Amino acid sequence: MTSKQEQNTECNLNISKTGYRVLLLFKLLQERPRSRAEIEEAFAKDAILQKGVSHDSITNIVRALRKCGCVIKRPNISTQYKYVLEKHPFTTELNEKALDGLQKLRDGIASFGDWQLLYKVNKLYEVFAKFALNPKFARVLLRNHALRNIDYKILKKLVSYCGAKQTLRIKYISPVLGSETLTFIPDFVAFENNIMYLWGYNLRYKSIGYLRLDRIKRLKTTFYVNAMSVLDLNKSNALKVTYRLTGFSKLAFEPTRFEHVVIENPNFIVVEATAYNKFNLIQRLLSFGAECKVLTPSQFVEEYIMELKNIREIYRHEKQKNS
């Protein structure tokens, strides 16, 4: 070893041995209760100290830890003659107010529809959960989010398959039909209303639609001739709908990836929507209530008015039944 290397080694070992002994004992007691003999042995084997410690020194180190706020039981028959670390102040506990703030922050991020950002936030909350001494708080941080039922391995594969437009055989749990196997040409993954969807062309039902990711249990690649052409043709044939929003719906409007504002003035906005799934669009329009008026095309306007009449009849029937 050269003189310069020796100087660097001495510099690296130029630490407070007293402070180091305190930290080392704290670490040892965090692992498990220790007797004086076990402490002496651990100190002797330590790469930096390389020697044991006297009984008096152990007593002094324990006293120093207690002054820092540690609660350490003395060795006696009840502790099997070992030092027991019962409590220490070197932790960050989450209280209910902080937990509520973290949840509101995550709910706000979920409302943006950015599942990739939400995924990163969830990974951060997994770290926060380690500081939650209350098991209930830890469960909230780990489980109370919109992606809790998503298989991330499947999600990662789907993102890749969407990019390649790779035809898939998907085992899907339908709420109506139960388990079924579908042939599907994936287009994109979307996150809406706290639910993740896979959009694409369903060869069984010969239409563009979506599958809920939490109901996809298995996937396997397969081959389908002209898959890209089939998908593009059906996307080009999608229904174009325009509607007008007023009042609070106008002010609070956030377009989905299928919508864009074509007219905007102080009193109303006009939105053009591409309807790959008619049922999904109707549910969206109904959510705006009386502040929404469908403008074009005329055939869809008639269908929408009929749906409104059906809903009114259902409510009228329920009201008569309960009166």
RODO-2510 file (C-alpha; in nm, 4 decimals, decimal comma):
residues 323
     n   res          X          Y          Z
     1     m     0,0000     0,0000     0,0000
     2     t     0,1343     0,3438    -0,0948
     3     s     0,1623     0,6323     0,1488
     4     k    -0,1315     0,8087    -0,0218
     5     q    -0,3530     0,4964     0,0070
     6     e    -0,2628     0,4684     0,3742
     7     q    -0,3635     0,8314     0,4278
     8     n    -0,6991     0,7720     0,2521
     9     t    -0,7631     0,4616     0,4687
    10     e    -0,6871     0,6575     0,7841
    11     c    -0,9230     0,9324     0,6650
    12     n    -1,2038     0,6827     0,5998
    13     l    -1,1641     0,5436     0,9542
    14     n    -1,1436     0,8879     1,1112
    15     i    -1,4831     0,8628     1,2828
    16     s    -1,6064     0,9046     1,6391
    17     k    -1,5717     0,5578     1,7909
    18     t    -1,7959     0,6640     2,0804
    19     g    -2,0727     0,7750     1,8432
    20     y    -2,0241     0,4630     1,6342
    21     r    -2,0635     0,2376     1,9405
    22     v    -2,3951     0,4080     2,0244
    23     l    -2,5265     0,3554     1,6683
    24     l    -2,4038    -0,0030     1,6597
    25     l    -2,5757    -0,0938     1,9873
    26     f    -2,8962     0,0733     1,8665
    27     k    -2,8828    -0,1409     1,5512
    28     l    -2,8175    -0,4579     1,7518
    29     l    -3,1106    -0,3936     1,9881
    30     q    -3,3415    -0,3166     1,6942
    31     e    -3,2701    -0,6632     1,5592
    32     r    -3,3460    -0,8435     1,8866
    33     p    -3,2811    -0,8302     2,2663
    34     r    -2,9124    -0,8799     2,3500
    35     s    -2,7205    -0,9923     2,6568
    36     r    -2,3949    -0,8211     2,7619
    37     a    -2,1999    -1,1193     2,6287
    38     e    -2,3727    -1,0974     2,2905
    39     i    -2,3016    -0,7227     2,2723
    40     e    -1,9334    -0,7749     2,3573
    41     e    -1,9073    -1,0463     2,0909
    42     a    -2,0753    -0,8298     1,8238
    43     f    -1,8453    -0,5371     1,9032
    44     a    -1,5378    -0,7611     1,8837
    45     k    -1,6443    -0,8918     1,5396
    46     d    -1,7287    -0,5463     1,4022
    47     a    -1,5007    -0,4514     1,1110
    48     i    -1,4378    -0,1010     1,2437
    49     l    -1,4146    -0,1566     1,6222
    50     q    -1,2438    -0,4972     1,6069
    51     k    -1,2506    -0,5304     1,9856
    52     g    -1,4960    -0,5952     2,2640
    53     v    -1,6357    -0,3482     2,5145
    54     s    -1,6458    -0,3466     2,8942
    55     h    -1,9606    -0,3783     3,1092
    56     d    -1,9217    -0,0152     3,2168
    57     s    -1,8979     0,1005     2,8560
    58     i    -2,2184    -0,0891     2,7695
    59     t    -2,3918     0,0815     3,0616
    60     n    -2,2741     0,4222     2,9374
    61     i    -2,3859     0,3506     2,5807
    62     v    -2,7312     0,2399     2,7033
    63     r    -2,7513     0,5588     2,9120
    64     a    -2,6722     0,7666     2,6016
    65     l    -2,9493     0,5942     2,4039
    66     r    -3,1963     0,6576     2,6853
    67     k    -3,1072     1,0281     2,6823
    68     c    -3,1950     1,0262     2,3116
    69     g    -3,5455     0,9017     2,3976
    70     c    -3,5024     0,5232     2,3732
    71     v    -3,6889     0,3048     2,6231
    72     i    -3,4579     0,0127     2,7084
    73     k    -3,5380    -0,2462     2,9753
    74     r    -3,2557    -0,3522     3,2067
    75     p    -3,1331    -0,7127     3,2005
    76     n    -3,3199    -0,9179     3,4615
    77     i    -3,4902    -1,2517     3,4980
    78     s    -3,8033    -1,1292     3,3115
    79     t    -3,5930    -1,0323     3,0059
    80     q    -3,3702    -1,3422     3,0283
    81     y    -3,0922    -1,1030     3,1357
    82     k    -3,0963    -0,9146     2,8060
    83     y    -3,1339    -0,5484     2,7117
    84     v    -3,4706    -0,4978     2,5389
    85     l    -3,5414    -0,1964     2,3155
    86     e    -3,9121    -0,1288     2,3710
    87     k    -3,9488     0,2070     2,1985
    88     h    -3,7437     0,4694     2,0193
    89     p    -3,8107     0,8127     1,8663
    90     f    -3,6316     0,7512     1,5365
    91     t    -3,9394     0,6885     1,3227
    92     t    -4,1978     0,8873     1,1296
    93     e    -4,5551     0,8010     1,2214
    94     l    -4,8423     0,8968     0,9931
    95     n    -5,1433     1,0404     1,1713
    96     e    -5,5000     1,0370     1,0425
    97     k    -5,4814     1,3928     0,9105
    98     a    -5,1676     1,3183     0,7076
    99     l    -5,3226     0,9961     0,5732
   100     d    -5,6360     1,1838     0,4649
   101     g    -5,4189     1,4387     0,2829
   102     l    -5,2246     1,1666     0,1018
   103     q    -5,5467     0,9976    -0,0083
   104     k    -5,6952     1,3234    -0,1399
   105     l    -5,3753     1,3837    -0,3341
   106     r    -5,3922     1,0355    -0,4897
   107     d    -5,7638     1,0730    -0,5718
   108     g    -5,6829     1,4020    -0,7453
   109     i    -5,4133     1,2344    -0,9538
   110     a    -5,6557     0,9525    -1,0447
   111     s    -5,9073     1,2110    -1,1686
   112     f    -5,6530     1,3242    -1,4331
   113     g    -5,6833     0,9840    -1,6027
   114     d    -5,3050     0,9386    -1,6074
   115     w    -5,2593     0,5775    -1,4946
   116     q    -4,8804     0,5877    -1,5430
   117     l    -4,8480     0,8754    -1,2947
   118     l    -5,0869     0,6994    -1,0560
   119     y    -4,8738     0,3844    -1,0760
   120     k    -4,5624     0,5832    -0,9768
   121     v    -4,7512     0,7456    -0,6872
   122     n    -4,8650     0,4032    -0,5660
   123     k    -4,5033     0,2828    -0,5607
   124     l    -4,4150     0,5880    -0,3504
   125     y    -4,7041     0,5127    -0,1126
   126     e    -4,5667     0,1614    -0,0649
   127     v    -4,2643     0,3322     0,0929
   128     f    -4,4908     0,5541     0,3058
   129     a    -4,6726     0,2417     0,4293
   130     k    -4,3544     0,1281     0,6022
   131     f    -4,3817     0,4314     0,8309
   132     a    -4,7443     0,3598     0,9201
   133     l    -4,7261     0,1855     1,2570
   134     n    -5,1057     0,1568     1,2485
   135     p    -5,1839    -0,1514     1,0306
   136     k    -5,5101     0,0110     0,9163
   137     f    -5,3190     0,3107     0,7793
   138     a    -5,0748     0,0806     0,5997
   139     r    -5,3641    -0,1067     0,4323
   140     v    -5,5147     0,2225     0,3139
   141     l    -5,1870     0,3309     0,1553
   142     l    -5,1324    -0,0070    -0,0099
   143     r    -5,4864    -0,0907    -0,1228
   144     n    -5,7133     0,2165    -0,1423
   145     h    -5,6452     0,3119    -0,5027
   146     a    -5,7986     0,2573    -0,8444
   147     l    -5,5295     0,0161    -0,9705
   148     r    -5,5429    -0,2274    -0,6780
   149     n    -5,7002    -0,5111    -0,8823
   150     i    -5,4784    -0,4683    -1,1884
   151     d    -5,2226    -0,7368    -1,2745
   152     y    -4,9193    -0,5224    -1,3622
   153     k    -4,7550    -0,8036    -1,5585
   154     i    -5,0607    -0,8217    -1,7855
   155     l    -5,0744    -0,4407    -1,8083
   156     k    -4,7104    -0,4194    -1,9166
   157     k    -4,7650    -0,6820    -2,1870
   158     l    -5,0814    -0,5106    -2,3127
   159     v    -4,9037    -0,1773    -2,3552
   160     s    -4,6442    -0,3536    -2,5711
   161     y    -4,9072    -0,5458    -2,7707
   162     c    -5,1051    -0,2264    -2,8358
   163     g    -4,7979    -0,0668    -2,9897
   164     a    -4,7464    -0,3659    -3,2202
   165     k    -5,1217    -0,4240    -3,2782
   166     q    -5,0529    -0,7890    -3,1941
   167     t    -5,3709    -0,9996    -3,2072
   168     l    -5,4483    -1,1672    -2,8737
   169     r    -5,6453    -1,4572    -2,7330
   170     i    -5,7802    -1,3288    -2,4035
   171     k    -5,9386    -1,5176    -2,1157
   172     y    -6,1973    -1,2730    -1,9862
   173     i    -6,4413    -1,2871    -1,6956
   174     s    -6,7612    -1,1286    -1,8229
   175     p    -7,0176    -1,0102    -1,5630
   176     v    -7,2925    -1,1590    -1,7812
   177     l    -7,1412    -1,4612    -1,9576
   178     g    -6,8767    -1,5636    -1,7052
   179     s    -6,5450    -1,6954    -1,8328
   180     e    -6,4979    -1,6613    -2,2093
   181     t    -6,2098    -1,6578    -2,4546
   182     l    -6,1987    -1,3658    -2,6968
   183     t    -5,9874    -1,2870    -3,0018
   184     f    -5,8975    -0,9208    -2,9760
   185     i    -5,6896    -0,6700    -3,1744
   186     p    -5,5681    -0,4192    -2,9115
   187     d    -5,5492    -0,0487    -2,9902
   188     f    -5,4773     0,1373    -2,6630
   189     v    -5,5098     0,1255    -2,2854
   190     a    -5,7264     0,3934    -2,1216
   191     f    -5,7968     0,4968    -1,7621
   192     e    -6,1395     0,6534    -1,7107
   193     n    -6,3565     0,6980    -1,4010
   194     n    -6,1031     0,5026    -1,1927
   195     i    -6,1275     0,1976    -1,4221
   196     m    -5,8689     0,0720    -1,6707
   197     y    -5,9852    -0,0431    -2,0137
   198     l    -5,8303    -0,2141    -2,3130
   199     w    -5,9795    -0,0741    -2,6327
   200     g    -5,9631    -0,2546    -2,9653
   201     y    -6,1488    -0,4693    -3,2158
   202     n    -6,3358    -0,7723    -3,0811
   203     l    -6,3444    -1,0384    -3,3512
   204     r    -6,6155    -1,2411    -3,1772
   205     y    -6,8595    -0,9497    -3,1712
   206     k    -6,7186    -0,7845    -3,4861
   207     s    -6,7009    -0,4381    -3,3354
   208     i    -6,4700    -0,1944    -3,1637
   209     g    -6,5160    -0,2034    -2,7882
   210     y    -6,3370    -0,2300    -2,4579
   211     l    -6,2486    -0,4857    -2,1932
   212     r    -6,1921    -0,4055    -1,8269
   213     l    -5,8336    -0,4853    -1,7349
   214     d    -5,9249    -0,6202    -1,3924
   215     r    -6,1333    -0,8904    -1,5666
   216     i    -5,8534    -1,0034    -1,8005
   217     k    -5,7033    -1,3169    -1,6483
   218     r    -5,4750    -1,4485    -1,9203
   219     l    -5,3518    -1,3548    -2,2676
   220     k    -5,1709    -1,5241    -2,5479
   221     t    -5,0559    -1,3886    -2,8828
   222     t    -5,2093    -1,5326    -3,1977
   223     f    -5,2108    -1,4595    -3,5718
   224     y    -5,4839    -1,2850    -3,7676
   225     v    -5,4503    -1,1814    -4,1323
   226     n    -5,4681    -0,8028    -4,1941
   227     a    -5,5284    -0,7261    -3,8268
   228     m    -5,4143    -0,3639    -3,8683
   229     s    -5,6394    -0,3102    -4,1709
   230     v    -5,9417    -0,4511    -3,9888
   231     l    -5,8798    -0,2231    -3,6908
   232     d    -5,8244     0,0886    -3,9051
   233     l    -6,1360     0,0209    -4,1162
   234     n    -6,3605    -0,0090    -3,8122
   235     k    -6,2074     0,3010    -3,6521
   236     s    -6,2747     0,5009    -3,9692
   237     n    -6,6404     0,3902    -3,9619
   238     a    -6,6899     0,5120    -3,6045
   239     l    -6,9894     0,7366    -3,5335
   240     k    -6,9194     1,1123    -3,5081
   241     v    -7,1484     1,2933    -3,2634
   242     t    -7,1667     1,6625    -3,1714
   243     y    -7,3299     1,7939    -2,8557
   244     r    -7,3637     2,1246    -2,6732
   245     l    -7,2930     2,1899    -2,3060
   246     t    -7,4040     2,4849    -2,0952
   247     g    -7,3904     2,5884    -1,7279
   248     f    -7,1645     2,4077    -1,4850
   249     s    -7,1085     2,1178    -1,7296
   250     k    -6,9484     2,3661    -1,9712
   251     l    -6,7228     2,5076    -1,7003
   252     a    -6,6173     2,1695    -1,5593
   253     f    -6,5828     1,9892    -1,8931
   254     e    -6,2706     1,7739    -1,9377
   255     p    -6,2500     1,6059    -2,2813
   256     t    -6,1736     1,2361    -2,3059
   257     r    -5,9322     1,1096    -2,5700
   258     f    -6,2377     1,0629    -2,7976
   259     e    -6,3546     1,4260    -2,7760
   260     h    -6,2485     1,7782    -2,8695
   261     v    -6,4140     2,1190    -2,8448
   262     v    -6,5073     2,2624    -3,1872
   263     i    -6,6933     2,5777    -3,0739
   264     e    -6,6438     2,7762    -2,7547
   265     n    -6,8101     3,0976    -2,6416
   266     p    -6,9160     3,2497    -2,3064
   267     n    -7,2528     3,0711    -2,3059
   268     f    -7,1803     2,7201    -2,4336
   269     i    -6,9329     2,4839    -2,5958
   270     v    -6,9863     2,2367    -2,8782
   271     v    -6,8008     1,9080    -2,8539
   272     e    -6,7322     1,6542    -3,1270
   273     a    -6,7045     1,2968    -2,9994
   274     t    -6,5936     0,9828    -3,1795
   275     a    -6,8193     0,7023    -3,0621
   276     y    -6,6477     0,3647    -3,0875
   277     n    -6,8943     0,2324    -2,8335
   278     k    -7,2449     0,3845    -2,8487
   279     f    -7,3519     0,2665    -2,5026
   280     n    -7,0432     0,4248    -2,3480
   281     l    -7,1128     0,7581    -2,5194
   282     i    -7,4800     0,7603    -2,4106
   283     q    -7,3758     0,7079    -2,0483
   284     r    -7,1327     0,9987    -2,0839
   285     l    -7,4023     1,2278    -2,2274
   286     l    -7,6544     1,1314    -1,9590
   287     s    -7,4037     1,2312    -1,6896
   288     f    -7,4354     1,5963    -1,8043
   289     g    -7,8103     1,5979    -1,7380
   290     a    -8,0254     1,8809    -1,8746
   291     e    -7,7157     2,0900    -1,9569
   292     c    -7,6433     1,8658    -2,2573
   293     k    -7,8132     1,8800    -2,5971
   294     v    -7,7165     1,6341    -2,8712
   295     l    -7,6913     1,8096    -3,2105
   296     t    -7,5825     1,5596    -3,4777
   297     p    -7,6286     1,3163    -3,6463
   298     s    -8,0086     1,3171    -3,6613
   299     q    -8,0431     0,9378    -3,6290
   300     f    -7,8392     0,9353    -3,3073
   301     v    -8,0364     1,2362    -3,1774
   302     e    -8,3540     1,0314    -3,2153
   303     e    -8,1945     0,7324    -3,0389
   304     y    -8,0799     0,9554    -2,7530
   305     i    -8,4250     1,1156    -2,7132
   306     m    -8,5763     0,7660    -2,7035
   307     e    -8,3309     0,6665    -2,4302
   308     l    -8,4303     0,9738    -2,2277
   309     k    -8,7971     0,8830    -2,2650
   310     n    -8,7286     0,5273    -2,1508
   311     i    -8,5457     0,6551    -1,8436
   312     r    -8,8325     0,8932    -1,7655
   313     e    -9,0804     0,6038    -1,7866
   314     i    -8,8696     0,3922    -1,5529
   315     y    -8,8607     0,6722    -1,2943
   316     r    -9,2358     0,7353    -1,3357
   317     h    -9,3107     0,3667    -1,2854
   318     e    -9,0900     0,3494    -0,9752
   319     k    -9,2551     0,6591    -0,8321
   320     q    -9,6043     0,5133    -0,8826
   321     k    -9,4969     0,1829    -0,7277
   322     n    -9,3596     0,3524    -0,4169
   323     s    -9,6462     0,5997    -0,3701
***
